[in-house]
Amino acid sequence: MASMRRFVQGIFILLLVCSLWPAKGMADDWSSQIVEHDVEPSDTDSGIVKSDARNVAGYMKNAGEDGGLLVFFGGAQSFRQAPTIPFIADALEHHYRVMMIDYVYNPPGTLLCDQSNDPCFSDYRKVKIFGGAPMKGLNVSTSEGLVARTASMLRYLHRKWPAEHWDQYLDQGQPRWANIAVSGFSQGAGLAAFFAKTTTVARVILLSSPWDHYQNTSSVASWLSSPSATPVDRWWGMYSAREANASWMQKTYAALGIFPDHIRLVTDAAQCKPRSGIYLPNHWAVAELGCTPRSPNGTFMEKPLWDLMLGDGRGRDEDSTP
């Protein structure tokens, strides 16, 4: 099966050409206001030989240096070609610096763990995040784990653009995770959730995942209810009531211990329709251009939900009701 991420990127490049951007509710001249760096993962570390896309990093020119860092697990060719553009644009406007970190999508956990018992999903996510611990059907080197990829990208940004002070997010060459927010969409959100369980982060924002469950036992993966290094009040989640795995996410978000008022439920139908290559429109509607519902005047209907989950990247007036 071809990588879903590669295919999705191709689809959304076309959508961007055909769409009006920026949409109302985002920056009036979004593209021109961004400082952006598109980086081949192999340029950050010669040990990275497998990639689906690029790492992308950037911030708004008027943001200053007091903003937090949001690490988004899922690369792109650029912010302008990222499937998750609306959510990423919102994060930039909330004074975050954003890094989109590439990883190899295939194989998905649902393929390897669909009929298996615990700890399959735990093993799967551990390998993708930390590398160096192969499981059947999946082998990720330590350099290609998401933690190492993130560290390599931050060090690279500091070397190439020292005046931008990316080193403020590093501590002895490693990410200062306690001051970094993590997020992702779909598989990337599941990886962000597992990582936030093992490592204290400033905030975790889950977009339409995880739904780790076992068909043969009709149970959710046990790692979801394990103790969390990240305090529960820093967890946020969002999914669509219309997507196929909504009932499982209701259970997995509960197992993660996310406060009910930190879970945002999308009830609007996807703007896109199912067609060849677009199999999960309501899943993608949670964050992605082309499927994310818009009002008649062009604003993204889910923006108030993103606003609430993101808070203020400078740590001011967080969690205020939109």
C-alpha positions in Angstrom: 0.0 0.0 0.0 1.5 3.4 -0.9 2.1 5.8 1.9 -1.1 7.7 2.8 1.0 10.7 3.7 2.6 11.0 0.2 -0.8 10.6 -1.4 -2.5 13.1 0.9 0.3 15.7 0.2 -0.3 15.4 -3.5 -4.0 15.8 -3.1 -3.7 18.9 -0.9 -1.1 20.6 -3.2 -3.8 20.5 -5.8 -6.4 21.7 -3.4 -4.2 24.6 -2.4 -3.9 25.8 -6.0 -7.7 25.6 -6.3 -8.5 27.2 -2.9 -8.6 30.7 -1.7 -5.9 31.3 0.8 -5.7 32.7 3.3 -9.2 32.1 4.6 -11.0 34.6 6.7 -10.1 34.2 10.4 -6.4 33.7 9.7 -3.7 36.2 9.0 -4.6 38.5 6.1 -1.2 37.9 4.4 -0.2 34.6 6.0 2.5 33.5 3.6 4.4 36.7 3.5 4.5 37.0 7.3 6.2 33.6 7.9 9.9 32.9 8.4 10.0 29.3 7.2 12.7 26.7 6.8 12.1 23.6 4.8 14.7 21.0 5.6 15.5 17.5 4.3 15.7 15.2 7.3 18.9 13.7 6.1 20.6 17.2 6.2 20.0 17.2 10.0 21.6 13.8 10.6 23.3 11.5 8.1 21.8 8.6 10.0 18.4 9.5 8.7 18.0 7.7 5.4 14.2 7.0 5.3 11.8 9.9 4.9 8.3 10.6 3.5 8.6 14.4 3.3 10.6 17.3 4.8 10.9 18.8 8.2 9.3 22.3 8.3 10.0 25.0 10.9 8.8 28.6 11.1 7.2 31.4 13.0 5.4 34.7 12.3 7.8 37.6 11.7 6.0 39.7 14.4 5.9 37.0 17.0 9.1 37.9 18.9 11.1 35.3 20.8 8.8 34.8 23.8 6.6 32.2 22.1 6.6 28.5 22.9 7.5 25.7 20.5 4.9 23.4 19.1 6.3 20.1 17.7 3.9 18.6 15.2 4.6 14.9 14.4 4.1 14.8 10.6 6.3 16.4 8.0 5.3 18.3 4.8 7.0 19.8 1.8 6.3 23.3 3.3 3.8 25.0 5.4 2.0 26.0 2.2 1.7 22.4 1.1 1.0 20.9 4.5 -2.3 19.0 4.7 -2.9 20.4 8.2 -2.4 24.1 7.1 -5.4 25.6 8.9 -4.4 24.2 12.3 -0.7 25.0 11.8 -1.7 28.6 10.7 -3.7 29.0 13.8 -0.8 27.8 16.0 1.5 30.4 14.3 -1.1 33.1 15.0 -1.2 32.0 18.7 2.5 33.0 18.9 3.9 29.5 18.7 7.0 28.6 16.7 6.1 25.4 14.9 8.2 22.4 13.8 6.7 19.7 11.7 8.8 16.6 12.1 8.8 14.0 9.3 8.7 10.3 10.0 8.0 7.2 7.8 4.2 6.6 7.9 4.1 3.0 6.7 3.3 0.6 8.2 0.4 2.0 10.2 -0.2 0.5 13.6 -3.7 -0.7 12.7 -2.1 -2.9 10.1 0.4 -4.6 12.5 -1.8 -4.7 15.6 -5.4 -5.1 14.2 -5.9 -8.6 15.6 -3.0 -8.7 18.1 -3.1 -8.5 21.9 -1.2 -6.1 24.2 1.5 -4.8 24.1 1.4 -4.5 20.3 0.4 -0.9 20.0 2.7 0.1 22.9 5.6 -1.6 21.1 4.7 0.0 17.8 4.6 3.5 19.2 7.7 3.1 21.2 9.7 2.0 18.1 8.5 4.9 16.1 9.2 7.5 18.8 12.5 6.2 20.2 13.8 3.8 17.5 16.3 1.1 18.2 13.8 -1.6 19.4 12.5 -3.5 16.4 9.2 -5.4 16.4 7.9 -7.7 13.8 7.1 -5.7 10.7 8.8 -2.5 11.9 12.4 -1.5 12.3 13.4 2.1 13.0 17.0 3.1 13.7 17.6 5.3 16.8 18.5 8.2 14.5 15.1 7.9 12.8 13.0 7.8 15.9 10.9 10.9 16.4 12.8 12.1 19.5 16.1 11.9 17.7 14.6 13.6 14.6 13.3 16.4 16.7 16.6 16.9 18.5 18.6 16.8 15.2 16.2 19.4 13.6 16.6 21.8 16.5 20.4 21.5 16.5 20.4 22.0 12.7 18.2 25.2 13.0 20.5 26.6 15.7 23.6 25.9 13.5 22.2 27.4 10.3 20.3 30.3 11.8 21.8 31.1 15.2 20.3 34.6 15.3 16.8 33.0 15.5 17.7 31.4 18.8 16.3 28.0 18.3 18.7 26.9 21.0 16.2 28.3 23.6 14.4 25.0 23.2 17.5 22.9 23.8 19.2 21.8 26.9 22.7 20.3 26.3 21.7 19.5 22.8 18.4 17.8 23.6 14.9 19.2 23.4 13.7 21.0 26.5 10.5 18.9 26.4 9.0 20.3 29.6 8.7 23.7 27.7 7.5 22.2 24.4 4.0 21.4 23.2 3.4 18.3 21.1 0.7 17.6 18.6 -0.1 15.5 15.6 -2.9 14.4 13.3 -4.1 10.8 13.0 -1.1 8.5 13.4 1.0 11.5 14.5 -1.5 12.3 17.3 -1.2 8.7 18.6 2.5 9.1 18.7 2.2 12.4 20.5 -0.1 10.8 23.1 2.3 7.9 23.7 5.3 10.3 24.0 3.4 12.6 26.5 2.7 9.5 28.6 6.5 8.8 28.9 7.9 12.4 28.9 6.7 15.6 30.5 5.6 18.2 27.9 4.1 21.6 28.2 0.9 20.7 26.4 -0.4 17.8 24.2 -3.0 18.4 21.5 -4.4 15.3 19.8 -6.2 15.6 16.5 -8.3 12.6 15.7 -6.3 9.8 17.3 -5.4 7.5 19.0 -7.9 4.8 18.6 -5.6 1.9 19.6 -7.8 -1.1 20.2 -7.9 -4.8 19.5 -10.6 -6.3 17.4 -10.4 -9.8 18.8 -10.9 -8.6 22.4 -12.9 -5.4 21.7 -10.6 -3.7 24.2 -8.5 -0.6 24.1 -4.7 -0.8 24.4 -3.5 -0.8 28.1 -0.9 1.9 27.5 -3.7 4.4 27.3 -4.5 4.1 31.0 -0.9 3.9 32.2 0.5 6.7 34.4 1.3 9.9 32.6 4.4 12.0 32.9 2.5 14.9 31.5 -0.1 16.3 34.0 -3.7 15.6 33.0 -4.6 19.3 32.8 -2.2 19.7 29.9 -4.0 17.2 27.7 -6.4 18.2 24.9 -8.1 16.1 22.3 -10.4 16.6 19.3 -12.2 14.3 16.9 -15.2 14.2 14.7 -18.5 12.7 15.9 -19.0 11.5 12.2 -15.8 9.6 11.7 -15.7 5.8 11.7 -13.6 5.5 14.8 -15.5 8.1 16.9 -16.8 5.5 19.3 -13.3 4.1 19.9 -11.9 7.6 20.5 -14.5 8.3 23.1 -13.1 5.3 24.9 -9.4 6.0 24.3 -9.7 9.6 25.3 -11.4 8.5 28.5 -8.7 5.9 29.1 -6.1 8.7 28.7 -7.8 10.6 31.4 -8.5 13.7 29.4 -10.9 16.0 31.1 -14.3 16.1 29.4 -14.1 19.9 28.9 -10.7 19.4 27.2 -12.2 17.2 24.5 -13.6 19.1 21.5 -16.1 17.3 19.3 -16.5 18.3 15.7 -20.1 17.9 14.7 -20.0 19.6 11.2 -19.9 17.4 8.2 -16.7 17.3 6.1 -16.6 19.8 3.3 -15.0 17.2 0.9 -16.8 14.1 -0.4 -15.5 10.6 -0.5 -13.9 9.8 -3.8 -10.9 7.9 -5.1 -8.0 8.4 -2.7 -10.1 10.3 -0.1 -11.5 7.6 2.0 -11.9 9.3 5.4 -13.3 12.8 4.8 -14.7 13.3 8.3 -11.4 12.1 9.8 -9.5 14.7 7.8 -12.1 17.4 8.5 -10.7 17.8 12.0 -7.8 19.9 10.8 -7.2 19.7 7.1 -7.8 22.1 4.2 -10.1 20.8 1.6 -12.2 18.8 4.1 -12.3 21.2 7.1 -15.8 22.7 7.1 -16.1 26.4 6.3 -19.0 28.8 6.9 -20.5 30.6 3.9 -18.2 33.6 4.5 -15.1 31.3 4.2 -14.1 31.1 7.9 -13.1 27.7 9.3 -15.9 26.5 11.5 -13.5 24.6 13.8 -11.2 27.5 14.5 -12.8 28.3 17.9 -12.0 24.7 18.9 -8.4 24.9 17.7 -8.1 28.3 19.5 -9.2 26.7 22.8 -6.8 23.7 22.6 -3.8 25.8 21.6 -4.2 28.5 24.2 -1.6 31.2 24.0 1.9 30.2 22.9 3.3 32.8 25.2 1.5 31.3 28.2 -0.8 34.2 28.6 -4.5 33.8 29.2 -4.4 30.1 28.4 -7.6 28.0 28.1 -9.8 31.1 27.8 -13.2 30.4 26.2 -13.4 31.7 22.7 
